Amino acid sequence: MTADFLYSSRRWLAFCAEMSSMPSGAVTAALSGGGLAALPVALAGGVANPFYDWTAILAARGLPAPPPFGLLAGPGHGYQTHLLTTPGADRREAAERLRAAFDEAGLPAMAMFLGTPDVAVLRQAGVRALPVLLQADAWLRVPAGGWDEWLGSLSKGRRYTVRSEVKRFTEAGYEIIEGPLREWTGVAAELLAATEAKYGHAHPAGFYERLLTAQAKHMGEEARVALCVPPGEPPVGYVLYHIYGGTLYVRSAGFDYPRLRGVAEYFNLVIYLPLRRAVEVGARMVHTGIESTNAKALRGAELRPLWMLELSRDGVLADHAEAIRTANSRTAAELSTTLFMEKSWRWGEETADWFERP
């Protein structure tokens, strides 16, 4: 069921459970023919991660919000939720059975960071509320011809930008050291704390070291880091990635900004190095996540919308379709800041009733 989904895998969910003070598990449903459907869940309340605080997110969009306590459908880390089924199972039946199971639970239930296909099938199965647009998710396709074919797929101007950024980074003389996360949790935590503080999420390095240590514990050798190191000095940057189910997932990155040499360290560590590693291991996709999507789109990433969906049949959002459409249009306009990004969206025809595209 989770062969293609890192953030729904048993080991990732075990990591999420260790990092949460709330009980977690799954809502499951038996399907005809012996199949099974499932959605990971956790009791929610007092959310520390603002990206999962549905009350604050909805309030910021001018929408009514259910209580902050209820069922969170999906993992509490990773920004990816998937409707899971036995291979070959009828997804419409799976969505109907799961929706009924959430109704029986009798608690407010919110799915966070669902992809468009899962939202569409849950809506077809009777979920009344329109989905709320949360973020854009950036993906790079790895062509059969590897780096050179990928580079050739970019426009002339963007191809020049990438070559220039790679050249300057190479000439700066950095060393790249790679190894398992478990050997570098302390270093990575210091760098991650600096980056998070830059973007308004200040926590001490010890907070991130606990997070990374738990991740290394549960993900084992699949959790890999690449460090950017000036010769004879401590690292100035790192990227953490996992290779799972034919995809390389970029998980986090951090930088010591005063010591950077201004040679596109971010793009070389977060985009170009993972793409080359994906080519080496035969991965088909590179998932680069929800941050800096504008810059990633300008370097060839496809952007796919991620949604919040209230699963409760009679939830507070069920009768606010027009307000949700307005909020979604506004969020889409904020995310689609360039023509290139606009063309990169994977909206799908089924989203036509979810917002009026700007």
Residue frames as qw, qx, qy, qz and C-alpha x, y, z in Angstrom:
[[0.000, 0.881, 0.473, 0.000, 0.00, 0.00, 0.00],
 [0.190, -0.940, 0.080, 0.273, 2.84, 2.43, 0.70],
 [0.816, 0.033, 0.303, 0.491, 5.43, 1.22, -1.82],
 [0.423, 0.539, 0.233, 0.690, 5.45, 4.58, -3.61],
 [0.229, -0.853, -0.124, -0.453, 4.82, 6.91, -0.67],
 [0.454, 0.231, -0.579, 0.637, 7.67, 7.66, 1.70],
 [0.159, -0.265, 0.370, -0.876, 5.56, 9.82, 3.99],
 [0.809, -0.203, -0.016, -0.552, 2.97, 7.08, 4.46],
 [0.670, 0.235, -0.696, 0.107, 5.52, 4.32, 5.04],
 [0.776, -0.508, -0.371, 0.055, 5.64, 2.37, 8.29],
 [0.647, -0.128, -0.235, 0.714, 9.03, 3.78, 9.27],
 [0.075, 0.371, 0.049, 0.924, 8.08, 7.37, 8.58],
 [0.549, -0.596, -0.300, -0.503, 4.85, 7.03, 10.56],
 [0.781, -0.385, -0.367, 0.327, 6.84, 5.52, 13.44],
 [0.405, 0.101, -0.126, 0.900, 9.05, 8.62, 13.37],
 [0.239, -0.498, -0.201, -0.809, 5.96, 10.87, 13.40],
 [0.717, -0.546, -0.406, -0.154, 4.53, 8.93, 16.36],
 [0.687, -0.224, -0.328, 0.609, 7.74, 9.37, 18.34],
 [0.230, 0.170, -0.026, 0.958, 7.74, 13.11, 17.72],
 [0.393, -0.482, -0.282, -0.731, 4.10, 13.59, 18.77],
 [0.140, -0.127, 0.738, -0.648, 2.59, 13.63, 22.24],
 [0.686, 0.136, 0.145, -0.700, -0.79, 12.57, 20.79],
 [0.658, 0.020, 0.753, -0.002, -1.93, 8.99, 20.00],
 [0.382, 0.497, -0.462, -0.627, -1.74, 7.94, 16.36],
 [0.580, 0.074, 0.811, -0.020, -2.86, 5.04, 14.20],
 [0.078, 0.053, -0.654, -0.750, -4.97, 4.62, 11.07],
 [0.658, 0.280, 0.331, -0.616, -8.56, 4.60, 9.94],
 [0.054, -0.187, 0.903, 0.383, -9.03, 1.44, 7.87],
 [0.718, 0.257, 0.192, -0.618, -11.83, -0.13, 5.86],
 [0.500, -0.018, 0.842, 0.200, -12.27, -3.58, 4.34],
 [0.403, 0.425, -0.323, -0.743, -13.09, -3.61, 0.63],
 [0.912, 0.226, 0.194, -0.282, -14.94, -6.08, -1.51],
 [0.811, 0.491, -0.297, 0.112, -12.65, -8.77, -2.87],
 [0.854, -0.326, -0.177, 0.365, -10.47, -8.76, 0.23],
 [0.435, 0.507, -0.100, 0.737, -8.74, -5.42, -0.30],
 [0.445, -0.628, -0.400, 0.497, -8.05, -2.76, 2.29],
 [0.206, 0.766, 0.088, 0.603, -8.12, 1.04, 2.41],
 [0.598, -0.529, -0.339, 0.497, -6.44, 3.24, 5.00],
 [0.160, 0.832, -0.070, 0.526, -5.54, 6.77, 6.02],
 [0.509, -0.053, -0.542, 0.667, -2.98, 7.44, 8.77],
 [0.294, -0.811, -0.236, -0.448, -4.47, 9.50, 11.61],
 [0.416, -0.028, -0.570, 0.709, -3.47, 11.12, 14.86],
 [0.231, -0.832, -0.477, 0.165, -5.37, 12.95, 17.55],
 [0.367, 0.471, 0.032, 0.802, -4.73, 16.63, 17.00],
 [0.372, -0.887, -0.265, -0.067, -4.56, 19.48, 19.46],
 [0.420, -0.831, 0.218, 0.291, -2.06, 22.10, 20.47],
 [0.837, 0.442, 0.121, 0.300, -0.30, 21.85, 17.09],
 [0.484, -0.639, 0.184, 0.569, 3.33, 23.00, 17.29],
 [0.383, 0.009, 0.569, 0.727, 3.95, 23.04, 13.51],
 [0.282, 0.484, 0.154, -0.814, 2.14, 26.06, 12.00],
 [0.286, 0.216, -0.686, -0.633, 1.81, 24.28, 8.65],
 [0.300, -0.241, -0.918, -0.098, -0.58, 21.79, 10.33],
 [0.047, 0.321, 0.561, -0.761, -2.53, 24.28, 12.45],
 [0.098, 0.465, 0.732, 0.488, -5.81, 24.12, 10.54],
 [0.142, -0.825, -0.483, 0.259, -7.54, 26.63, 12.82],
 [0.219, -0.673, 0.140, 0.692, -4.95, 29.34, 12.16],
 [0.243, -0.018, 0.686, 0.686, -4.72, 28.51, 8.45],
 [0.047, 0.621, 0.735, 0.270, -8.47, 28.78, 7.92],
 [0.175, -0.843, -0.310, 0.404, -8.73, 31.96, 10.00],
 [0.276, -0.467, 0.333, 0.772, -5.99, 33.56, 7.90],
 [0.087, 0.159, 0.734, 0.655, -8.08, 32.83, 4.81],
 [0.374, -0.027, 0.075, -0.924, -11.21, 34.32, 6.34],
 [0.623, -0.109, -0.678, -0.376, -12.88, 30.92, 6.65],
 [0.729, -0.504, 0.188, -0.422, -14.68, 29.28, 9.59],
 [0.317, 0.431, -0.830, 0.159, -12.65, 26.67, 11.40],
 [0.815, -0.356, -0.439, -0.129, -13.53, 23.50, 13.28],
 [0.603, -0.771, 0.201, -0.031, -12.16, 23.13, 16.82],
 [0.214, 0.728, -0.651, 0.007, -8.38, 22.59, 17.02],
 [0.382, -0.262, 0.866, -0.191, -8.97, 19.19, 18.61],
 [0.847, 0.317, 0.073, -0.420, -9.99, 16.26, 16.43],
 [0.863, 0.002, 0.436, 0.257, -8.49, 13.79, 13.97],
 [0.128, 0.741, -0.455, -0.477, -5.60, 14.79, 11.73],
 [0.918, 0.284, 0.277, 0.016, -5.69, 12.55, 8.65],
 [0.628, 0.685, -0.228, 0.292, -2.16, 12.10, 7.39],
 [0.739, -0.127, -0.319, 0.580, 1.31, 12.09, 8.94],
 [0.271, -0.920, -0.181, 0.217, 2.26, 14.96, 11.21],
 [0.253, -0.672, 0.427, 0.550, 5.52, 15.56, 9.29],
 [0.471, 0.013, 0.739, 0.481, 6.32, 15.54, 5.60],
 [0.322, 0.496, -0.025, -0.806, 3.50, 17.59, 4.04],
 [0.400, 0.154, -0.748, -0.506, 2.17, 14.60, 2.08],
 [0.560, 0.029, 0.673, -0.483, -1.01, 12.61, 2.77],
 [0.318, 0.173, -0.767, -0.530, -2.20, 9.70, 0.63],
 [0.838, -0.018, 0.187, -0.513, -5.35, 7.63, 0.46],
 [0.059, -0.420, 0.901, 0.094, -3.84, 4.14, 0.69],
 [0.879, 0.124, 0.083, -0.452, -5.32, 1.05, -0.93],
 [0.732, -0.111, 0.645, 0.190, -4.39, -2.51, -1.75],
 [0.005, -0.346, 0.593, 0.727, -2.96, -2.48, -5.30],
 [0.130, -0.164, -0.836, -0.508, -5.73, -2.80, -7.86],
 [0.007, 0.507, 0.756, -0.414, -8.50, -1.89, -5.41],
 [0.086, 0.733, 0.491, 0.463, -11.42, 0.32, -6.48],
 [0.272, 0.058, -0.294, 0.914, -10.44, 3.80, -5.25],
 [0.386, -0.386, -0.199, -0.813, -14.01, 5.08, -5.33],
 [0.775, -0.416, -0.457, -0.129, -15.13, 2.27, -3.03],
 [0.618, -0.087, -0.435, 0.649, -12.09, 2.87, -0.82],
 [0.026, 0.237, -0.118, 0.964, -12.94, 6.56, -0.47],
 [0.582, -0.427, -0.308, -0.619, -16.59, 5.79, 0.31],
 [0.795, -0.336, -0.488, 0.133, -15.71, 3.26, 3.01],
 [0.483, -0.021, -0.353, 0.801, -13.15, 5.57, 4.60],
 [0.175, -0.360, -0.044, -0.915, -15.51, 8.52, 4.57],
 [0.715, -0.453, -0.381, -0.372, -18.12, 6.40, 6.34],
 [0.741, -0.206, -0.468, 0.435, -15.50, 5.32, 8.89],
 [0.220, 0.152, -0.228, 0.936, -14.68, 8.95, 9.68],
 [0.461, -0.441, -0.222, -0.737, -18.40, 9.67, 10.11],
 [0.803, -0.381, -0.457, -0.039, -18.61, 6.83, 12.63],
 [0.549, 0.039, -0.434, 0.713, -15.65, 8.22, 14.57],
 [0.261, -0.844, -0.466, -0.039, -17.77, 11.25, 15.45],
 [0.452, -0.611, 0.002, 0.650, -14.83, 13.67, 15.72],
 [0.339, 0.888, -0.130, -0.282, -13.89, 16.68, 13.58],
 [0.804, -0.075, 0.444, 0.389, -11.54, 15.27, 10.94],
 [0.292, 0.898, -0.168, -0.283, -9.20, 17.22, 8.69],
 [0.871, 0.126, 0.245, 0.406, -6.90, 15.81, 6.01],
 [0.072, -0.902, 0.205, 0.373, -3.85, 17.99, 5.36],
 [0.025, -0.620, 0.654, 0.433, -1.65, 18.10, 2.26],
 [0.721, 0.281, 0.633, -0.025, -3.70, 15.82, 0.03],
 [0.158, -0.166, 0.606, 0.762, -2.93, 15.68, -3.69],
 [0.463, 0.194, -0.168, -0.848, -5.58, 16.51, -6.27],
 [0.518, -0.005, -0.780, -0.353, -6.46, 12.90, -7.27],
 [0.267, -0.225, -0.853, 0.389, -7.17, 11.90, -3.64],
 [0.198, 0.269, 0.316, -0.888, -9.26, 15.02, -3.03],
 [0.470, 0.132, -0.444, -0.751, -11.24, 14.33, -6.19],
 [0.491, -0.114, -0.851, -0.148, -12.09, 10.74, -5.27],
 [0.146, -0.273, -0.726, 0.614, -13.03, 11.69, -1.70],
 [0.306, 0.235, 0.052, -0.921, -15.32, 14.41, -3.04],
 [0.526, 0.047, -0.647, -0.550, -16.91, 11.87, -5.41],
 [0.412, -0.160, -0.880, 0.173, -17.41, 9.62, -2.39],
 [0.360, -0.733, -0.553, -0.164, -19.56, 12.19, -0.61],
 [0.423, -0.350, -0.264, 0.793, -17.26, 14.62, 1.18],
 [0.149, 0.869, 0.471, 0.017, -19.31, 17.84, 1.09],
 [0.200, -0.877, 0.077, 0.429, -16.78, 20.57, 1.81],
 [0.632, 0.742, -0.153, 0.164, -14.67, 22.02, -0.97],
 [0.808, -0.163, -0.133, 0.551, -10.92, 21.58, -0.44],
 [0.126, -0.979, 0.060, 0.152, -8.83, 24.53, 0.72],
 [0.724, 0.553, -0.205, 0.356, -5.65, 25.22, -1.24],
 [0.681, -0.682, 0.020, 0.264, -2.62, 25.10, 1.07],
 [0.329, -0.669, 0.487, 0.456, 0.64, 25.06, -0.86],
 [0.730, 0.577, -0.311, -0.195, 2.40, 24.17, -4.07],
 [0.818, -0.338, 0.445, 0.138, 4.52, 21.03, -4.19],
 [0.320, 0.777, -0.450, -0.302, 7.61, 20.96, -6.44],
 [0.883, -0.031, 0.460, 0.090, 8.70, 17.89, -8.43],
 [0.163, 0.673, -0.571, -0.441, 11.50, 17.32, -10.93],
 [0.957, 0.235, 0.106, -0.131, 11.17, 14.59, -13.53],
 [0.397, -0.558, 0.649, 0.332, 14.37, 12.62, -14.14],
 [0.736, 0.529, -0.188, -0.379, 14.58, 11.93, -17.89],
 [0.984, 0.040, 0.110, 0.135, 16.13, 8.77, -19.33],
 [0.637, 0.583, -0.135, 0.486, 19.04, 10.83, -20.61],
 [0.642, -0.388, -0.339, 0.568, 19.89, 12.05, -17.12],
 [0.252, -0.655, -0.120, 0.702, 21.43, 15.42, -16.31],
 [0.156, -0.165, 0.472, 0.852, 22.19, 16.44, -19.90],
 [0.072, -0.463, -0.753, -0.462, 18.66, 15.69, -21.12],
 [0.242, -0.761, -0.526, 0.294, 17.17, 17.50, -18.14],
 [0.244, -0.528, 0.078, 0.810, 19.36, 20.53, -18.78],
 [0.090, 0.042, 0.630, 0.771, 18.41, 20.47, -22.45],
 [0.079, -0.613, -0.772, -0.148, 14.73, 20.54, -21.54],
 [0.183, -0.707, -0.308, 0.610, 15.08, 24.02, -20.00],
 [0.380, 0.913, 0.143, 0.046, 14.73, 27.24, -21.93],
 [0.646, 0.482, -0.178, 0.564, 17.92, 28.82, -23.18],
 [0.104, -0.740, 0.248, -0.616, 17.91, 31.47, -20.46],
 [0.780, -0.520, 0.210, -0.277, 17.29, 29.02, -17.63],
 [0.952, 0.122, -0.073, 0.271, 19.87, 26.61, -19.04],
 [0.391, 0.624, -0.267, 0.621, 22.41, 29.44, -18.88],
 [0.448, -0.690, 0.245, -0.514, 21.41, 30.18, -15.26],
 [0.953, -0.284, 0.091, -0.051, 21.88, 26.56, -14.18],
 [0.830, 0.311, -0.136, 0.443, 25.25, 26.22, -15.91],
 [0.133, 0.706, -0.269, 0.642, 26.44, 29.47, -14.36],
 [0.639, -0.611, 0.223, -0.410, 25.31, 28.42, -10.87],
 [0.987, -0.104, 0.032, 0.120, 26.99, 25.02, -11.17],
 [0.656, 0.501, -0.176, 0.537, 30.19, 26.55, -12.54],
 [0.095, -0.739, 0.286, -0.603, 30.47, 29.16, -9.79],
 [0.819, -0.484, 0.179, -0.251, 29.80, 26.57, -7.10],
 [0.957, 0.103, -0.037, 0.270, 32.45, 24.23, -8.51],
 [0.485, 0.590, -0.205, 0.612, 35.03, 27.00, -8.79],
 [0.402, -0.785, 0.163, -0.442, 34.43, 28.05, -5.17],
 [0.331, 0.438, -0.785, 0.286, 36.34, 24.97, -4.06],
 [0.689, -0.320, 0.351, -0.548, 33.81, 23.44, -1.71],
 [0.116, 0.145, -0.982, -0.031, 34.08, 19.78, -0.84],
 [0.744, -0.193, -0.166, -0.618, 30.95, 17.62, -0.78],
 [0.010, -0.213, 0.931, -0.296, 30.88, 15.05, 2.01],
 [0.711, -0.159, -0.306, -0.613, 28.08, 12.48, 2.02],
 [0.186, 0.112, -0.927, 0.305, 27.03, 9.94, 4.58],
 [0.356, -0.530, -0.764, -0.092, 24.19, 8.65, 6.75],
 [0.254, -0.771, -0.084, -0.579, 22.26, 11.21, 8.76],
 [0.798, -0.564, -0.203, 0.065, 23.06, 9.41, 12.03],
 [0.727, -0.061, -0.082, 0.679, 26.68, 10.57, 11.73],
 [0.235, 0.248, 0.096, 0.935, 25.80, 14.24, 11.23],
 [0.229, -0.740, -0.622, -0.113, 22.72, 15.01, 13.32],
 [0.385, -0.682, -0.220, 0.581, 24.42, 17.64, 15.48],
 [0.250, -0.192, 0.354, 0.881, 25.98, 19.52, 12.56],
 [0.035, -0.420, -0.688, -0.590, 22.80, 19.37, 10.54],
 [0.275, -0.745, -0.587, 0.159, 20.74, 20.59, 13.50],
 [0.295, -0.553, -0.039, 0.778, 22.88, 23.73, 13.88],
 [0.090, -0.039, 0.519, 0.849, 22.52, 24.54, 10.18],
 [0.151, -0.532, -0.762, -0.336, 18.80, 23.78, 10.12],
 [0.274, -0.707, -0.470, 0.451, 18.21, 26.00, 13.15],
 [0.187, -0.380, 0.167, 0.890, 19.88, 28.90, 11.32],
 [0.057, -0.174, -0.665, -0.724, 17.67, 28.45, 8.25],
 [0.247, -0.623, -0.740, -0.059, 14.47, 28.05, 10.24],
 [0.266, -0.628, -0.298, 0.668, 15.27, 31.17, 12.25],
 [0.123, -0.135, 0.375, 0.909, 15.80, 33.12, 9.03],
 [0.268, -0.286, -0.640, -0.661, 12.24, 32.28, 8.00],
 [0.439, -0.416, 0.101, -0.790, 10.61, 33.00, 11.34],
 [0.899, -0.267, -0.287, -0.193, 10.61, 29.55, 12.96],
 [0.135, 0.650, -0.616, 0.424, 13.17, 30.03, 15.71],
 [0.909, -0.400, -0.043, -0.106, 13.98, 27.02, 17.88],
 [0.339, -0.724, 0.594, 0.091, 17.25, 26.06, 19.57],
 [0.416, 0.452, -0.750, -0.246, 19.47, 23.61, 17.73],
 [0.193, -0.120, 0.926, -0.302, 18.63, 20.95, 20.32],
 [0.651, 0.345, 0.355, -0.575, 15.02, 20.96, 19.11],
 [0.685, 0.561, -0.321, -0.337, 16.16, 20.06, 15.59],
 [0.133, 0.445, -0.883, 0.071, 18.75, 17.58, 16.80],
 [0.488, 0.050, 0.765, -0.418, 15.99, 15.63, 18.54],
 [0.716, 0.510, 0.105, -0.465, 13.97, 15.69, 15.32],
 [0.525, 0.619, -0.557, -0.176, 16.88, 14.57, 13.15],
 [0.118, -0.350, 0.905, -0.213, 18.03, 11.90, 15.62],
 [0.637, 0.197, 0.615, -0.421, 14.57, 10.36, 15.63],
 [0.694, 0.605, -0.133, -0.366, 14.49, 10.49, 11.85],
 [0.286, 0.571, -0.769, -0.030, 17.86, 8.74, 11.62],
 [0.385, -0.165, 0.840, -0.345, 16.70, 6.12, 14.11],
 [0.690, 0.342, 0.521, -0.369, 13.60, 5.16, 12.13],
 [0.666, 0.698, -0.095, -0.247, 14.81, 5.71, 8.54],
 [0.862, -0.211, 0.348, 0.303, 18.23, 4.11, 8.98],
 [0.484, -0.215, 0.464, 0.710, 20.63, 4.20, 6.04],
 [0.301, 0.661, 0.575, 0.377, 17.94, 5.64, 3.77],
 [0.128, -0.978, -0.124, 0.104, 18.39, 8.99, 5.52],
 [0.733, 0.132, 0.104, 0.659, 21.39, 10.53, 3.75],
 [0.071, -0.939, -0.058, 0.330, 23.06, 13.91, 4.01],
 [0.664, 0.416, 0.081, 0.616, 25.34, 15.81, 1.68],
 [0.368, -0.819, -0.128, 0.422, 27.39, 18.55, 3.31],
 [0.470, 0.795, -0.010, 0.383, 29.00, 21.57, 1.69],
 [0.720, -0.596, -0.010, 0.356, 32.41, 22.01, 3.30],
 [0.263, 0.904, -0.320, 0.103, 35.09, 24.67, 2.78],
 [0.808, 0.184, -0.465, 0.312, 38.42, 22.81, 3.01],
 [0.421, 0.108, -0.553, 0.711, 39.65, 22.73, 6.58],
 [0.267, -0.163, 0.251, -0.916, 36.49, 24.32, 7.99],
 [0.361, 0.258, 0.810, -0.384, 33.16, 23.12, 9.40],
 [0.220, 0.450, 0.756, 0.421, 30.29, 22.61, 6.91],
 [0.105, 0.149, 0.048, -0.982, 28.40, 25.68, 5.73],
 [0.656, 0.125, -0.095, -0.738, 25.36, 23.80, 4.43],
 [0.231, -0.053, 0.971, -0.006, 23.67, 20.44, 4.19],
 [0.655, 0.039, -0.271, -0.704, 20.79, 18.69, 2.46],
 [0.414, -0.087, 0.866, -0.265, 18.99, 15.64, 3.83],
 [0.616, 0.233, -0.391, -0.643, 17.35, 13.25, 1.39],
 [0.631, -0.050, 0.749, -0.197, 15.71, 9.83, 1.21],
 [0.346, 0.242, -0.699, -0.577, 15.42, 7.49, -1.77],
 [0.402, 0.142, 0.813, -0.396, 12.17, 5.55, -1.66],
 [0.559, 0.516, 0.627, -0.169, 9.92, 3.92, -4.24],
 [0.551, 0.457, 0.435, 0.546, 11.70, 5.33, -7.29],
 [0.023, 0.923, 0.129, 0.362, 11.73, 8.90, -5.92],
 [0.508, 0.020, -0.385, 0.770, 14.44, 10.93, -4.23],
 [0.285, -0.865, -0.388, -0.139, 12.82, 13.04, -1.51],
 [0.299, 0.397, -0.313, 0.809, 14.62, 16.19, -0.41],
 [0.479, -0.590, -0.635, 0.137, 13.68, 16.39, 3.26],
 [0.284, -0.933, -0.112, 0.189, 15.46, 19.43, 4.72],
 [0.635, 0.422, -0.080, 0.642, 18.39, 21.78, 4.23],
 [0.395, -0.886, -0.136, 0.201, 20.25, 24.30, 6.34],
 [0.593, 0.557, -0.060, 0.578, 22.97, 26.91, 5.92],
 [0.480, -0.579, -0.162, 0.639, 25.44, 29.03, 7.89],
 [0.399, 0.855, 0.301, 0.139, 24.60, 32.19, 5.95],
 [0.125, -0.944, 0.234, 0.197, 27.44, 34.51, 7.03],
 [0.476, -0.469, 0.665, 0.333, 29.99, 31.95, 5.81],
 [0.725, 0.486, 0.479, 0.092, 28.47, 31.26, 2.39],
 [0.395, -0.279, 0.388, 0.784, 30.49, 32.39, -0.63],
 [0.397, 0.605, 0.094, -0.683, 27.52, 33.55, -2.67],
 [0.136, 0.324, -0.789, -0.504, 27.79, 30.84, -5.34],
 [0.725, -0.036, -0.318, -0.611, 24.22, 29.50, -5.39],
 [0.020, -0.238, 0.925, -0.296, 24.86, 27.06, -2.56],
 [0.590, 0.152, 0.515, -0.603, 21.13, 26.55, -2.00],
 [0.773, 0.440, -0.119, -0.441, 20.34, 25.52, -5.57],
 [0.426, 0.483, -0.765, -0.020, 23.40, 23.31, -5.89],
 [0.097, -0.159, 0.900, -0.394, 22.59, 21.41, -2.69],
 [0.501, 0.243, 0.579, -0.596, 18.79, 21.31, -2.90],
 [0.733, 0.542, 0.068, -0.405, 18.23, 20.86, -6.65],
 [0.540, 0.648, -0.513, -0.158, 21.32, 20.02, -8.69],
 [0.040, -0.401, 0.895, -0.191, 23.04, 17.54, -6.37],
 [0.608, 0.105, 0.675, -0.405, 19.79, 15.57, -5.65],
 [0.745, 0.549, -0.048, -0.376, 19.04, 15.43, -9.36],
 [0.384, 0.584, -0.714, -0.039, 22.47, 13.96, -10.09],
 [0.263, -0.221, 0.885, -0.315, 22.05, 11.43, -7.25],
 [0.730, 0.297, 0.389, -0.478, 18.64, 10.47, -8.62],
 [0.655, 0.594, -0.389, -0.259, 20.21, 9.79, -12.01],
 [0.120, 0.497, -0.849, 0.136, 22.90, 7.62, -10.39],
 [0.322, -0.035, 0.870, -0.373, 20.39, 5.43, -8.51],
 [0.065, -0.218, -0.850, -0.476, 17.80, 5.23, -11.29],
 [0.124, 0.511, 0.611, -0.592, 15.11, 7.27, -9.50],
 [0.258, 0.553, 0.637, 0.471, 12.33, 8.62, -11.74],
 [0.123, -0.876, -0.246, -0.396, 11.44, 11.75, -9.75],
 [0.376, 0.027, -0.463, 0.802, 12.95, 14.23, -7.31],
 [0.297, -0.808, -0.484, -0.159, 10.52, 15.64, -4.76],
 [0.388, 0.255, -0.261, 0.847, 11.79, 19.03, -3.56],
 [0.234, -0.464, -0.678, 0.520, 8.85, 19.97, -1.35],
 [0.018, 0.848, 0.526, 0.066, 6.79, 23.06, -0.57],
 [0.293, -0.800, -0.006, 0.524, 9.36, 25.78, 0.08],
 [0.116, -0.575, 0.431, 0.686, 10.87, 28.22, -2.48],
 [0.646, 0.391, 0.653, 0.049, 8.55, 26.91, -5.19],
 [0.380, 0.898, -0.007, -0.222, 8.99, 29.97, -7.39],
 [0.053, -0.739, 0.636, 0.217, 12.76, 29.45, -7.60],
 [0.519, -0.091, 0.847, 0.077, 12.31, 25.71, -8.12],
 [0.621, 0.632, 0.447, -0.125, 9.79, 26.24, -10.93],
 [0.277, 0.899, -0.256, -0.223, 12.26, 28.57, -12.64],
 [0.075, -0.549, 0.822, 0.134, 14.68, 25.63, -12.65],
 [0.407, 0.136, -0.803, -0.414, 12.30, 23.14, -14.23],
 [0.112, 0.105, 0.898, -0.412, 10.16, 21.88, -11.36],
 [0.331, -0.429, -0.643, -0.541, 6.52, 20.95, -11.87],
 [0.178, -0.123, 0.516, -0.828, 4.19, 22.43, -9.27],
 [0.401, -0.353, -0.799, -0.275, 1.24, 20.47, -7.96],
 [0.379, -0.547, 0.108, -0.738, -1.36, 21.83, -5.55],
 [0.325, -0.107, -0.870, 0.355, -1.77, 20.44, -2.04],
 [0.419, -0.489, -0.303, -0.702, -5.10, 20.69, -0.25],
 [0.157, -0.033, 0.759, -0.631, -6.80, 20.66, 3.13],
 [0.484, -0.227, -0.619, -0.576, -10.07, 18.68, 3.12],
 [0.441, -0.205, 0.553, -0.677, -12.59, 18.52, 5.93],
 [0.239, 0.019, -0.946, -0.218, -13.72, 14.88, 6.00],
 [0.177, 0.301, 0.756, -0.553, -16.62, 15.24, 8.45],
 [0.157, 0.508, 0.749, 0.395, -19.90, 15.05, 6.53],
 [0.132, -0.890, -0.386, -0.206, -21.49, 17.98, 8.38],
 [0.585, -0.230, -0.163, 0.761, -18.36, 19.96, 9.19],
 [0.043, -0.760, -0.225, 0.609, -18.18, 23.73, 9.49],
 [0.066, -0.412, 0.480, 0.772, -16.87, 24.20, 5.92],
 [0.349, 0.304, 0.866, 0.191, -19.61, 22.21, 4.18],
 [0.216, 0.819, 0.531, 0.005, -21.84, 25.23, 3.48],
 [0.140, -0.855, 0.121, 0.484, -19.13, 27.77, 2.61],
 [0.766, 0.283, 0.421, 0.395, -18.31, 26.85, -0.99],
 [0.344, 0.875, 0.124, 0.319, -18.19, 30.40, -2.34],
 [0.331, -0.901, 0.279, -0.020, -15.96, 31.64, 0.46],
 [0.772, -0.283, 0.487, 0.295, -13.60, 28.70, -0.14],
 [0.666, 0.553, 0.326, 0.379, -13.50, 29.40, -3.88],
 [0.077, 0.972, -0.056, 0.215, -12.59, 33.00, -3.15],
 [0.547, -0.724, 0.412, 0.083, -9.87, 31.98, -0.69],
 [0.822, 0.022, 0.469, 0.321, -8.48, 29.40, -3.11],
 [0.517, 0.767, 0.181, 0.332, -8.34, 31.94, -5.94],
 [0.147, -0.954, 0.228, -0.128, -6.45, 34.32, -3.69],
 [0.699, -0.494, 0.489, 0.167, -3.97, 31.64, -2.57],
 [0.792, 0.330, 0.396, 0.327, -3.44, 30.49, -6.15],
 [0.318, 0.909, 0.016, 0.268, -2.68, 34.05, -7.22],
 [0.378, -0.846, 0.376, -0.025, -0.13, 34.38, -4.41],
 [0.776, -0.240, 0.540, 0.220, 1.57, 31.11, -5.38],
 [0.683, 0.473, 0.412, 0.375, 1.52, 31.67, -9.14],
 [0.197, -0.831, 0.020, 0.520, 3.89, 34.61, -9.13],
 [0.035, -0.489, 0.577, 0.653, 5.33, 34.07, -12.60],
 [0.727, 0.357, -0.236, -0.538, 3.99, 32.98, -15.95],
 [0.412, 0.331, -0.849, -0.017, 6.29, 29.96, -15.82],
 [0.168, -0.024, 0.847, -0.505, 4.77, 28.85, -12.53],
 [0.628, 0.269, 0.199, -0.703, 1.28, 29.31, -13.91],
 [0.704, 0.380, -0.485, -0.353, 2.07, 26.93, -16.76],
 [0.254, 0.316, -0.890, 0.211, 3.67, 24.46, -14.35],
 [0.545, -0.119, 0.521, -0.647, 0.55, 23.82, -12.28],
 [0.198, -0.067, -0.945, -0.250, -1.04, 20.37, -12.50],
 [0.444, -0.057, 0.284, -0.848, -4.57, 21.54, -11.69],
 [0.073, 0.175, 0.978, 0.083, -6.56, 18.85, -13.49],
 [0.269, -0.353, -0.481, -0.756, -10.07, 19.30, -14.85],
 [0.495, -0.512, -0.701, 0.041, -11.65, 18.02, -11.63],
 [0.331, -0.331, -0.371, 0.802, -10.61, 21.22, -9.82],
 [0.044, 0.422, 0.395, 0.815, -12.88, 23.43, -11.92],
 [0.441, -0.711, -0.417, -0.355, -15.42, 23.76, -9.12],
 [0.684, -0.423, -0.352, 0.478, -12.84, 24.39, -6.39],
 [0.203, -0.656, -0.029, 0.726, -11.86, 27.93, -7.40],
 [0.541, 0.825, 0.161, 0.017, -11.98, 30.36, -10.25],
 [0.754, -0.040, 0.096, 0.648, -8.49, 30.54, -11.64],
 [0.071, -0.840, -0.007, 0.539, -7.00, 34.02, -11.58]]
